[in-house]
Amino acid sequence: MEMGQTRTDETAGNSLVLPARLDAATVAGVAEGLRAQAGAPLRLDGGEVRHLGGLGLELLLRAERDWRRTGLAFAVLPRSQALNDALADFGIDPARFDPEAA
């Protein structure tokens, strides 16, 4: 799937593919994709992420907060090693984005 594409899984809700670079250049498009998925469980596919910028991190944290506040499942899976490393560099435990973390 290409960046920003969504698919629906009847058991897990929707999935949105994150771009290789999640930074100032791409967050607006990802935010638009997130808004389109509001109201349903969501899994972000971070398997191809190679770079995570500060705005990308902010977007992930806000999405996690918004989805979980409404009681909807939210996860970032799979996650590339680069994404896990960047999250850790920002002081964020990557497991926070596991489905069981709620």
Backbone hydrogen bonds, N-H to C=O, Kabsch-Sander energy under -0.5 kcal/mol:
donor,donor_aa,acceptor,acceptor_aa,energy
4,G,17,V,-2.9
5,Q,2,E,-2.3
7,R,15,S,-1.5
9,D,13,G,-3.2
10,E,8,T,-0.5
13,G,9,D,-2.4
14,N,41,P,-2.5
15,S,7,R,-2.3
16,L,43,R,-1.9
17,V,5,Q,-1.8
18,L,45,D,-2.7
22,L,20,A,-0.6
22,L,51,H,-3.0
23,D,21,R,-0.8
26,T,23,D,-1.8
27,V,23,D,-2.1
30,V,26,T,-1.9
31,A,27,V,-3.1
32,E,28,A,-2.0
33,G,29,G,-1.9
34,L,30,V,-2.5
35,R,31,A,-2.5
36,A,32,E,-1.7
37,Q,33,G,-0.7
37,Q,34,L,-1.2
38,A,34,L,-0.6
38,A,35,R,-1.0
40,A,37,Q,-1.2
42,L,73,A,-2.5
43,R,14,N,-2.6
44,L,75,A,-3.3
45,D,16,L,-2.8
46,G,44,L,-0.9
46,G,78,P,-2.4
49,V,46,G,-1.1
50,R,20,A,-3.7
51,H,20,A,-2.0
53,G,22,L,-2.8
57,L,53,G,-2.4
58,E,54,G,-2.4
59,L,55,L,-2.2
60,L,56,G,-2.2
61,L,57,L,-2.7
62,R,58,E,-2.5
63,A,59,L,-2.5
64,E,60,L,-2.6
65,R,61,L,-2.4
66,D,62,R,-3.0
67,W,63,A,-2.8
68,R,64,E,-2.4
69,R,65,R,-2.4
70,T,66,D,-1.2
71,G,68,R,-1.3
72,L,67,W,-2.4
75,A,42,L,-1.5
76,V,97,F,-2.7
77,L,44,L,-1.6
77,L,75,A,-0.6
80,S,46,G,-2.0
83,L,49,V,-0.5
84,N,80,S,-2.4
85,D,81,Q,-2.8
86,A,82,A,-2.4
87,L,83,L,-2.7
88,A,84,N,-2.3
89,D,85,D,-2.4
90,F,86,A,-1.7
91,G,88,A,-1.6
92,I,87,L,-2.9
96,R,93,D,-2.4
97,F,94,P,-2.1
98,D,95,A,-2.0
101,A,98,D,-1.5
102,A,99,P,-0.8
